[in-house]
């Protein structure tokens, strides 16, 4: 579950960063990132819920609990966290979303890493 929600977050943030680097304001970039990833994240979550939710039909209680718990966790993560909390927090933080500590910025400049 942790790996799956990390993938969702990286996917959403990378699309938001691309939109911001493309010249959009922070609020618009968040909306664009959510727009571009919403269907994909929802489809992936639904597919995963169906696959892991099938464990809920097991006769073994532990497997049934695992299937139901994981499916509920994915639904909560894909709807409440990725669709509501992350975009609203990013909209509130604005420019602070892209803050990096000074040593990390210096290392980034010295090594010459670029997003392209």
Secondary structure, 3 states (H helix, E strand, C coil): CHHHHHHHHHHHHHHHHHHHHCCCCHHHHHHHHHHHHHHHHHHHHHHHHHHHHHHHHCCCHHHHHHHHHHHHHHHHHHHHHHHHHHHHHHHHHHHHHHCCCHHHHHHHHHHCCCCC
